[in-house]
Amino acid sequence: MVVRRKTPEAHVVAEYVELACRLMEQRGIARAEALAGTGLRMEDLADPSRRISFVRFEPFVRRALALTGDGSIGLQLGMALNIKTHGFLGYAALSSRTLADAIDLAVRYYRTRTTLVDLHFYVEGDTAVLQFDERVPLGDLLPFVIDSLIASFYVIRTQLIAGPVPEGEVRATFPEQEHHRRLRELMGTQMHFDCAFNQVRFPRSELSRPLDYADPQLVRMAAAQCEEELKKLHDESGLLGDVRRRVSRHLAEDPSLERIAAEMYMAPRTLRRRLAELGTGFHEIVEQIRRGQAVEHLLAGALSIDEIAMQLGYSDPSNFGRAFRRWTGKSPTAWREQALATR
């Protein structure tokens, strides 16, 4: 469990907690039992737009996992998070002209729904990439959050565009768990774990698909309401995601604390302190990114082990080999052979 001393910007809207409570009620778990010991009260969930701090959301999720004994509860929550559960943001997306326009609105206003993660979108050749970056270290709750986001994306995609979902790819930074077999079957897509980033990847051609309920006037009204909600937020920019992106850019060179701090116009000790307040450290971040990038390079199969070591900033490939064994229990070569054999 990650200890956080200060996470003022982290929240989710009450509607998501309310929906999770309903899922547990379907399993015979009373709402009072689900909320016991979390600091949440039933009246806290009466207003769907109310913001629930991560300080209270975290024990609620842990209690949900303990009471249900089911690691797929995050996946089930995501499948229940349809367009209507996302408030004005959902209506803005539904009324958009194309899928690209809907994603643009989601990236712009996602923080009105939660600030646990940052949402980024970019195009890489023929592939569109939707990326979820932690704003605070979620620790062992990361699978719950990412499962719900990925499942919700696929559910909303089917609501926005009629027809089968095209083949895509999911990448996650955490190890595969038993319930992810269900996610594979549900989405019919490739899934890779222990990667550098949490992503949904799909054909770029999907972006220009027209949506069934496009309404220019409604999208303007809903987006304006989202803008008003965004102005009411007083959260900081995502420090953790910013540091991770900068470290990734300099991984082959010098991703030192001093260099990253200088790029962010702060003293190294200030950056170290702010990361500690989030419950993490600079060395831990670099290790996580190196491991994730190593997995992605090994899966791609284009680079030799020595070339991957250089890409990750190891001047001596044997140091990379030792680090990879520490991360996975296998050599890079053995891991690649096993992974490619099962694809």
C-alpha positions in Angstrom: 0.0 0.0 0.0 1.3 3.5 -0.9 1.3 6.1 1.9 0.2 9.5 0.7 0.7 12.5 2.9 -0.8 15.1 0.6 -3.1 14.5 -2.4 -5.4 17.6 -2.5 -6.1 17.3 -6.2 -7.3 13.7 -6.3 -11.0 13.1 -6.6 -13.8 11.2 -8.3 -17.4 12.3 -8.7 -19.9 10.7 -6.4 -21.8 9.2 -9.3 -19.1 6.6 -9.8 -19.1 5.6 -6.1 -22.9 5.5 -6.2 -22.8 3.1 -9.2 -20.3 0.9 -7.5 -22.6 0.7 -4.5 -25.4 -0.4 -6.7 -23.2 -3.2 -8.1 -22.5 -4.4 -4.6 -26.2 -4.3 -3.7 -26.8 -6.6 -6.6 -24.5 -9.0 -4.8 -26.4 -8.7 -1.6 -24.0 -6.2 0.1 -26.0 -3.5 1.8 -24.9 0.1 1.1 -24.3 0.8 4.8 -21.9 -2.2 4.9 -20.1 -1.0 1.7 -19.5 2.4 3.2 -18.6 1.3 6.7 -15.2 2.6 7.8 -14.5 4.6 4.6 -15.5 8.0 6.0 -18.2 8.2 3.4 -21.9 8.7 4.3 -25.0 7.9 2.3 -25.8 11.6 2.0 -22.3 12.1 0.3 -23.6 10.2 -2.7 -26.9 12.1 -3.0 -25.4 14.7 -5.4 -24.0 12.9 -8.4 -21.6 15.8 -9.2 -20.1 16.0 -5.7 -16.4 15.4 -5.6 -15.2 12.5 -3.4 -11.6 12.8 -2.3 -9.2 10.0 -3.0 -8.6 9.9 0.8 -12.1 8.5 1.0 -12.4 6.8 -2.3 -9.3 4.6 -1.6 -10.7 2.8 1.5 -14.0 2.4 -0.3 -12.4 0.6 -3.2 -10.4 -1.6 -0.9 -13.6 -2.5 1.0 -15.4 -3.2 -2.3 -12.6 -5.6 -3.3 -12.6 -7.3 0.1 -16.3 -7.7 0.4 -16.8 -9.0 -3.1 -13.6 -11.0 -3.2 -13.6 -10.3 -6.9 -10.8 -8.5 -8.7 -13.0 -7.8 -11.7 -15.2 -5.3 -9.8 -13.4 -2.5 -11.5 -14.1 -4.0 -14.9 -17.8 -4.4 -14.0 -17.9 -0.7 -12.9 -16.4 0.3 -16.2 -19.0 -1.6 -18.2 -21.7 0.2 -16.2 -20.1 3.6 -16.9 -22.0 4.6 -20.1 -22.5 8.0 -21.7 -25.2 9.1 -19.2 -23.0 8.5 -16.1 -20.5 11.0 -17.3 -22.7 14.1 -16.9 -22.4 17.0 -19.3 -19.1 15.5 -20.6 -21.0 12.4 -21.7 -23.7 14.5 -23.5 -21.0 16.6 -25.2 -19.3 13.5 -26.5 -22.6 12.0 -27.6 -23.4 15.1 -29.6 -20.0 15.4 -31.3 -19.6 15.2 -35.0 -16.9 12.5 -35.1 -15.1 10.2 -32.7 -12.1 12.5 -32.9 -14.2 15.4 -31.7 -15.6 13.3 -28.9 -12.1 12.3 -27.7 -10.9 15.9 -27.9 -13.7 16.9 -25.6 -12.9 14.0 -23.2 -9.3 15.0 -23.0 -10.2 18.6 -22.4 -12.8 18.1 -19.7 -12.0 14.7 -18.1 -10.8 16.4 -14.9 -14.4 17.4 -14.2 -15.1 13.8 -13.5 -11.9 12.6 -11.9 -8.4 13.8 -11.3 -7.0 10.4 -10.3 -5.5 10.1 -13.8 -4.6 12.4 -16.7 -6.0 11.6 -20.2 -3.8 12.1 -23.2 -4.4 11.5 -26.9 -2.1 11.3 -29.9 -1.7 9.6 -33.3 1.2 7.3 -34.0 1.3 6.4 -37.7 -1.9 4.5 -38.5 -2.7 4.1 -34.8 -4.7 6.3 -32.5 -3.6 6.2 -28.8 -5.6 7.1 -25.7 -3.3 7.1 -22.7 -4.1 7.2 -19.0 -1.4 8.6 -16.7 -1.6 8.5 -12.9 -1.8 11.9 -11.3 -1.1 10.3 -7.9 0.5 6.9 -7.3 -2.4 4.4 -7.2 -0.3 1.5 -6.1 -2.2 -1.8 -5.9 -5.5 0.0 -6.8 -4.2 0.8 -10.3 -5.7 -2.3 -12.0 -9.2 -1.4 -10.5 -9.0 2.2 -11.9 -7.5 1.3 -15.3 -9.8 -1.7 -15.8 -12.8 0.6 -15.3 -11.5 3.3 -17.7 -10.7 0.8 -20.4 -14.0 -1.0 -20.1 -15.9 2.3 -20.1 -14.1 3.5 -23.2 -15.2 0.4 -25.1 -18.8 0.7 -23.8 -19.0 4.3 -24.8 -17.5 3.6 -28.2 -20.3 1.2 -29.0 -22.8 3.8 -27.9 -21.3 6.5 -30.1 -20.8 4.3 -33.3 -23.0 1.4 -34.4 -21.3 -1.7 -35.6 -18.5 -4.0 -34.4 -15.5 -2.6 -32.5 -12.4 -2.9 -34.7 -9.4 -4.9 -33.5 -7.2 -2.8 -31.2 -4.7 -3.2 -28.4 -4.6 -2.5 -24.7 -1.4 -1.9 -22.8 -1.2 -1.8 -19.0 1.7 -1.1 -16.6 0.7 -3.7 -14.1 0.9 -7.5 -14.2 -1.9 -9.6 -15.6 -4.5 -10.8 -13.2 -6.9 -13.7 -13.5 -10.0 -11.6 -14.3 -8.2 -10.1 -17.3 -9.1 -13.2 -19.3 -12.7 -11.9 -19.3 -11.5 -8.5 -20.5 -9.7 -10.2 -23.5 -12.9 -12.1 -24.3 -15.1 -9.0 -23.9 -13.1 -6.8 -26.2 -11.6 -9.3 -28.6 -8.4 -7.3 -28.5 -4.7 -7.8 -27.8 -3.6 -7.1 -24.3 -0.1 -6.6 -23.0 0.9 -6.1 -19.4 4.0 -4.7 -17.5 4.3 -2.1 -20.2 5.5 1.5 -19.9 2.0 3.1 -20.2 -1.7 2.4 -19.8 -3.1 2.8 -23.2 -6.0 1.9 -25.6 -4.7 1.7 -29.2 -7.1 1.5 -32.2 -7.0 2.2 -35.9 -6.6 5.9 -36.8 -9.3 5.5 -39.5 -11.9 5.2 -36.6 -11.3 8.9 -35.8 -13.2 10.2 -38.8 -16.2 8.0 -38.2 -19.4 10.2 -38.0 -21.4 9.8 -34.8 -25.1 8.8 -34.9 -26.4 11.6 -32.6 -24.4 14.6 -33.8 -26.0 17.9 -32.7 -23.9 21.1 -33.0 -26.1 23.2 -30.7 -26.2 20.5 -28.0 -22.5 19.9 -28.1 -21.9 23.7 -27.6 -24.2 23.9 -24.7 -22.8 20.8 -23.0 -19.2 21.9 -23.6 -19.9 25.3 -22.1 -21.2 23.6 -19.0 -18.1 21.5 -18.8 -16.0 24.6 -19.1 -17.8 26.2 -16.1 -17.2 23.0 -14.1 -13.5 23.0 -15.0 -13.1 26.6 -13.8 -14.4 25.6 -10.4 -11.5 23.1 -10.0 -8.5 24.2 -8.1 -6.3 21.2 -8.8 -2.6 21.4 -9.7 -1.3 20.2 -13.0 -0.4 16.5 -12.9 3.1 16.5 -11.4 3.5 12.8 -11.5 2.5 12.5 -15.2 4.8 15.4 -16.1 7.8 13.8 -14.4 7.1 10.4 -16.0 6.9 12.0 -19.5 10.1 13.9 -19.0 12.0 10.9 -17.7 10.7 8.9 -20.7 12.1 11.5 -23.1 15.6 11.3 -21.5 15.8 7.6 -20.7 18.6 6.9 -23.1 20.6 9.9 -21.9 20.5 11.2 -18.4 17.1 11.0 -16.6 18.6 12.4 -13.4 16.6 14.2 -10.7 18.7 17.3 -11.3 18.0 17.4 -15.0 14.2 16.8 -14.7 14.0 19.4 -11.8 15.8 22.0 -14.0 13.4 21.4 -16.9 10.5 22.0 -14.4 12.1 25.2 -13.0 12.4 23.9 -9.5 15.2 22.9 -7.1 16.0 19.1 -6.9 15.1 19.0 -3.3 11.7 20.6 -4.0 10.9 18.0 -6.7 12.0 15.3 -4.3 9.8 16.7 -1.5 6.7 17.0 -3.8 7.1 13.4 -5.1 7.4 12.2 -1.5 4.2 14.0 -0.6 2.5 12.0 -3.4 4.0 8.8 -1.8 6.6 8.0 -4.4 10.3 8.8 -5.3 12.3 9.7 -8.3 14.3 6.4 -8.4 11.1 4.4 -8.2 9.6 6.3 -11.2 12.7 5.7 -13.3 12.7 2.0 -12.5 9.0 1.7 -13.4 9.5 3.4 -16.8 12.6 1.4 -17.6 10.8 -1.8 -16.9 7.8 -0.8 -18.9 9.9 0.4 -21.9 11.9 -2.8 -21.7 8.8 -4.9 -22.0 7.5 -2.8 -25.0 10.8 -3.1 -26.9 11.0 -6.8 -26.2 7.4 -7.3 -27.5 8.1 -5.2 -30.6 11.0 -7.5 -31.5 12.8 -4.9 -33.6 15.8 -4.3 -31.4 18.5 -6.6 -30.1 19.0 -6.9 -26.3 22.1 -4.7 -26.5 20.2 -2.0 -28.4 17.3 -2.1 -25.9 19.9 -1.7 -23.1 21.2 1.5 -24.8 17.7 2.8 -25.3 17.1 2.5 -21.6 20.3 4.2 -20.6 22.4 1.2 -19.7 25.9 1.6 -21.1 26.6 -2.1 -20.1 24.0 -4.6 -21.3 24.9 -6.9 -18.4 23.5 -4.3 -16.0 20.3 -4.3 -18.0 20.2 -8.1 -17.8 20.6 -8.0 -14.0 17.9 -5.3 -13.6 15.4 -7.2 -15.8 15.9 -10.4 -13.8 15.2 -8.5 -10.7 12.0 -7.1 -12.2 10.7 -10.3 -13.8 12.8 -13.3 -12.6 13.8 -14.0 -16.2 16.5 -12.9 -18.6 15.4 -10.5 -21.4 16.0 -13.2 -24.0 14.0 -15.8 -22.1 11.2 -13.3 -21.4 11.0 -12.3 -25.1 10.9 -15.9 -26.3 8.1 -16.8 -24.0 6.1 -13.7 -24.7 6.4 -14.0 -28.5 5.5 -17.7 -28.4 2.2 -17.0 -26.7 1.1 -14.1 -29.0 
